[in-house]
């Protein structure tokens, strides 16, 4: 009988049953643009959030095809797929495909994000970045619990109060962030990429500070969610230089989430100046020989070394054109 079975197994059965249901389920309507067919397909994404150290699981359902597209399982790509990344208009890369979150698919998910994923838009005047106070402004969208109130308090209590505007996000924000217009100059420049892991670890602001303190001009900024093919195109020059395992891991990391790409300029040789600031590619070498550099301070290993920087002066323009001209035209901006 069930009673006899329960009495004999006792706590072990209770533990196993608890483990089976120890997950919160969240549902999202999302879209994936398929380049081959030039069609946008609708999916239902279900994320099963489990208690650490168990990894989250997800399931993808093809709405039009009425079939399971990706069965329930763990699909981490360098880093875990996190609930906080699945806010409306956010993007997530799953198995080299990019999905845009369109809406919440049930009341429980909608209620959770209403409380924990508020959006606000922050615009920084040119005076924040340049002594002359002339140039383009920078608009950033923040997401998090009480984001508007938190950012408003941070700005009011800082020396930047007169140069920063904090507003609730509005439909107009989509046009700003999806625009193909750019302030990139594509000349005498270098490119710095703040890697996805650096962003997840909360170190993007530190990189911005280091660039400005070094006297580099940030002439263009854009966030991207790269697919694996896009990351492969960018890293193709390293394919015959690096060991295959490291090369593959670098691509996986760059395509694992949102990255921030900056075009930087400056007097003299901006490529050399940025390389000096970032430090050696090898994090352990950077820690021993250049301990004050970005990679020495924020890097974890050679794949997770916080930032990419342009290697050669002739590559600066090419990398800038790839991120600020070619990819936006392909709809790759985050």
C-alpha angles and dihedrals in degrees: 000000000000090000092054091047093050093046091052097046096038117163094005091065092047090051093050094047090048091050091054093058098034094115136091115221124219126182129206136180108225142171134222122196110216109208096197094059095023088228132133112226127199123228139177110226118199119192119196107204112203133190115264135297089029112089122239118256131210141194129201122206122194104226099197095039091045092221141109106268097184119015121228111285148107112295103170114162108203089311133033122277101247130206092226090062093061099078121137112287089012120124133220129190115224121178091343092308123113118224125191117211107233104173146334113273100209141024096254092056091044091051093049094052094043088062100035108029109051116161130220135173121226122192119195118200121230090254089073090066106028133047090219091057093223128119140057124333122234122232120198129182115214126197128194145093109323089348095168094051094043095050092044091055093046092053096044091054095050138076089248094068094113094047102046130071121199119197138160112265113261136187087265088067091071090060091050095051097039095048117117091214113116139186091210113131099200091211136093088358145127131207126232120190119197101212123232093249091053089052093048090050091055097247102120093099091054090055091050090051093050092051094050093044089053090058096249118146114231100216099171137013130185135160120225139188100206124202118222093257090052091050090047091053091052095046096041092109089063095051096096095034104055130054109269094243092052092044091052092046091051091054092047091051095048091049094045097091146321118339129185119227122199131188107211129190136182146153117296115359111355092180092056092042092052092046090053090050094048095046131208118342090235106077095207091052089047091053093051102037104024105024095164097058128106095250093047091051102038106021125101102187140335093288096041097043095139100241145030118219132186112269104201131034092235090055096059095081093042093052091045091052091048094055103031101035114018102039097044089054087055092051094248098137116116 
